[in-house]
Amino acid sequence: MSEQHRARRSGGILPGLVKGLATTARTLTRPTHTAEYPDVSPALPPRSRGVIALTEENCTSCMLCARECPDWCIYIDSHKEELPPTTPGGRARQRNVLDRFAIDFSLCMYCGICIEVCPFDALHWSPEFEYAELDIRDLVHEKDRLGAWMATVPPPAALDPGSAEPAEVAAASRPAR
């Protein structure tokens, strides 16, 4: 080691130690902020992510959420149902009927990809985060439990005043052809 390097290294120990002690002394004088969680509910930020909620009426069983899930924790079962023709001489249609929609929260990593890819707004973030279970098998939540959390989903944020009108609203306000 060179003389200059040794001098720089030994000269840096004492000031570094003093800085560390000063930081410790400053921290000792500040009041602590202890979160007393079970007794006092935390103040969550708006639109915080807790659990995934399901609007069953909007789900068409398209399976996009299950295919895009990196953890494969979404299970969907459905069957096809035949609808009668809407006009005389028309053709009968088929639609998917949702039988089972379940999310295994023991596998879920809460990335939100399923919510982003859903084209029908069937999945939403709920701020509920208290759903711990004693048995890991109870973390598979079925559609009835996922649907119960829809009551806790906050309404979407208002549009900016200067933003363009959504295409859906503009199309609905146009006169029929």
C-alpha positions in Angstrom: 0.0 0.0 0.0 1.2 3.5 -0.8 1.8 6.1 2.0 -0.9 8.3 0.6 -3.5 5.5 0.6 -2.6 4.5 4.2 -2.9 8.1 5.3 -6.3 8.5 3.6 -7.6 5.2 5.1 -6.5 5.9 8.7 -7.7 9.5 8.5 -11.2 8.3 7.5 -11.9 6.1 10.5 -12.3 8.7 13.2 -14.6 11.1 11.2 -16.7 8.2 10.1 -17.1 7.0 13.7 -18.1 10.5 14.8 -20.7 10.7 12.0 -22.2 7.4 13.0 -22.4 8.3 16.7 -24.0 11.7 15.7 -26.7 9.8 13.6 -27.4 7.5 16.6 -27.7 10.4 19.0 -30.1 12.3 16.6 -32.3 9.1 16.3 -32.4 8.7 20.1 -34.0 12.2 20.5 -36.8 11.6 18.0 -40.1 10.1 19.1 -40.9 6.6 17.9 -43.8 5.8 15.7 -45.1 2.4 16.8 -47.9 0.9 14.8 -50.4 -0.7 17.2 -51.9 -2.7 14.3 -54.6 -5.0 15.8 -56.0 -2.3 18.0 -55.6 0.6 15.6 -56.3 0.1 11.9 -53.6 1.5 9.6 -54.3 4.5 7.4 -54.0 3.0 4.0 -53.3 5.2 0.9 -56.1 5.5 -1.6 -56.4 2.7 -4.2 -54.1 0.4 -2.1 -53.7 -3.2 -3.1 -55.1 -5.8 -0.7 -57.0 -8.7 -2.2 -58.5 -9.3 -5.7 -62.3 -8.9 -5.9 -64.5 -10.4 -8.6 -67.6 -9.0 -10.4 -69.1 -12.3 -11.4 -71.6 -10.7 -13.9 -68.8 -9.2 -15.9 -66.8 -12.5 -16.2 -67.2 -14.2 -19.6 -64.9 -17.1 -18.8 -62.5 -15.9 -21.5 -59.6 -17.3 -19.4 -57.2 -14.4 -20.2 -56.5 -13.8 -16.5 -55.7 -17.5 -15.9 -53.5 -17.7 -19.0 -51.5 -14.5 -18.2 -51.0 -15.4 -14.5 -47.3 -16.1 -13.9 -48.1 -18.3 -10.9 -51.0 -20.2 -12.4 -53.1 -19.5 -9.3 -56.4 -18.8 -11.0 -58.8 -21.7 -11.6 -61.8 -21.2 -13.9 -64.4 -23.8 -14.9 -67.3 -22.9 -17.2 -69.8 -24.5 -19.5 -71.6 -23.4 -22.7 -75.3 -22.5 -22.6 -77.4 -22.2 -25.7 -79.5 -19.0 -26.0 -82.6 -18.9 -28.1 -82.6 -16.7 -31.3 -83.5 -13.1 -30.7 -85.3 -12.7 -34.0 -87.6 -15.2 -35.7 -85.7 -17.3 -38.1 -82.4 -16.3 -36.4 -79.7 -18.5 -35.2 -79.3 -19.8 -31.6 -76.2 -18.4 -29.8 -74.0 -19.9 -27.2 -72.5 -18.2 -24.2 -70.1 -19.2 -21.5 -71.5 -19.7 -18.0 -69.1 -19.4 -15.1 -69.2 -22.4 -12.8 -66.0 -21.8 -10.7 -63.7 -18.9 -10.3 -61.0 -19.4 -7.6 -57.8 -17.7 -6.7 -55.2 -19.5 -4.6 -53.8 -16.6 -2.5 -51.0 -18.9 -1.1 -49.5 -18.9 -4.6 -50.5 -15.4 -5.8 -47.8 -12.8 -5.9 -50.2 -9.8 -6.2 -48.7 -8.6 -9.4 -52.0 -7.4 -10.8 -51.5 -8.8 -14.3 -54.9 -10.6 -14.1 -56.6 -7.3 -13.3 -54.9 -5.4 -16.2 -55.6 -8.1 -18.9 -59.3 -8.5 -18.0 -61.2 -6.8 -20.9 -64.5 -6.8 -19.1 -63.5 -5.3 -15.8 -64.4 -8.4 -13.8 -61.4 -8.2 -11.5 -60.5 -5.3 -9.2 -58.2 -4.4 -6.3 -59.8 -4.3 -2.9 -58.0 -2.6 0.0 -58.9 -5.5 2.3 -55.8 -7.1 3.6 -57.0 -9.0 6.6 -57.7 -12.5 5.3 -55.2 -14.7 7.1 -56.1 -18.3 7.6 -54.8 -21.0 10.0 -54.7 -23.6 7.3 -53.0 -22.9 3.9 -55.7 -24.8 2.1 -58.2 -22.2 3.2 -56.4 -19.5 1.1 -58.1 -20.8 -2.1 -61.0 -18.3 -2.3 -64.0 -19.2 -4.5 -66.2 -16.8 -6.5 -68.6 -16.1 -3.7 -65.9 -14.9 -1.3 -64.2 -12.9 -4.1 -67.5 -11.3 -4.9 -68.1 -10.3 -1.3 -65.0 -8.0 -1.5 -66.6 -5.9 -4.3 -68.4 -3.9 -1.7 -65.0 -2.6 -0.5 -63.6 -1.7 -3.9 -63.3 2.2 -4.1 -64.9 3.9 -7.1 -62.6 4.8 -9.9 -60.8 8.1 -9.9 -62.6 11.0 -11.7 -61.3 11.9 -15.1 -59.1 15.0 -15.5 -61.2 18.0 -16.5 -59.0 18.6 -19.6 -59.0 15.0 -20.8 -60.8 13.7 -23.9 -64.2 12.1 -23.5 -64.0 8.3 -23.4 -64.9 6.6 -26.7 -67.7 4.6 -25.0 -69.4 7.8 -23.7 -69.0 9.6 -27.1 -70.5 6.6 -29.0 -73.4 6.4 -26.6 -74.3 10.1 -27.0 -74.3 10.0 -30.8 -77.7 9.7 -32.5 -78.6 6.3 -34.0 -78.0 5.9 -37.8 
